[in-house]
């Protein structure tokens, strides 16, 4: 790719003159500006927008997605779909997406601070939002445009977010299984304090409270998110307890798939002996045997909406903040059924 120095060498001009001509500096004669622009096009010159952002505070033309979770994308097949949707939402206004992965052992907040201070991006998308998230607090204080995928617990902070309604979804899952006669439930969750964990748990507990049925019980089993061996052991302990649940609600699909695998190893039939419902509708959910009943939150559309929301923040940083809560759709497959006789 041609550089400013290449253009200067062809035209016999200084690099600084070429740079000012490309920037539209009024002190450069019109004829010179036209010569520079024509030569730049002929040589295939493209401006380095990241470098431009360091000079004069101009727009970089980039938005960054911060991948802070060490397992982000390893088990969650929707990451590619999310990135695709996000790219579409940004590209509508000519903004490009770059991924900022946090190296092991490095503070994610230090990486975010570096992006903000160097203006390598005009805005950021934060994934995997936790109940109390220092990244959100820092970016609010810095006045830097950002949108979160998910939200913090506090409703008092001024920021924009897109999230799925896990509370409503898990209440719907409980009601479906309750209507099929289930009374012994289990909720399979994670140790990490992600906000989606809180909302989905609340959905189950609120649905139980609304029923007011003393025969309903729920066991909450917690495991580390990315320790596969420990997760399988937690599921095994859950399915071999004396009062084994007849229905398991898993916080997300990869946990639900663990339940299917362990149930098979224990010779438990799904859904004959045990009903299982997940969340996210990842590709493996449809390929599982039996097919996993789950919730689809239209990841592509949600990501595209996030990109558009970020562009609005970049273009009008002083405007009111907006939020979007998406109601997931229940995808009925074969992993749920009536309570065992």
Secondary structure, DSSP 8 states (H G I E B T S, - for coil): ---HHHHHHHHT--HHHHHHHHTT-TTS-HHHHHHHHHHHHHHT----HHHHHHSTT----EEEEEE-STTTTTS-THHHHHHHHHHHHHHTTT-EEEEEE--TTS-HHHHHHHHHHHT--SEEEE-S-BSS-HHHHHHHHHT--EEEES--S-S-S--EEEEE-HHHHHHHHHHHHHHTT--EEEEEEESS-BHHHHHHHHHHHHHHHHHT-TT-EEEEEEE-SS-HHHHHHHHHHHHTSTT--SEEEESSHHHHHHHHHHHHHTT--TTTT-EEE-SS--HHHHHSSS--BEEE--HHHHHHHHHHHHHHHHHTTTS---EEEE--EEE--SS--S---
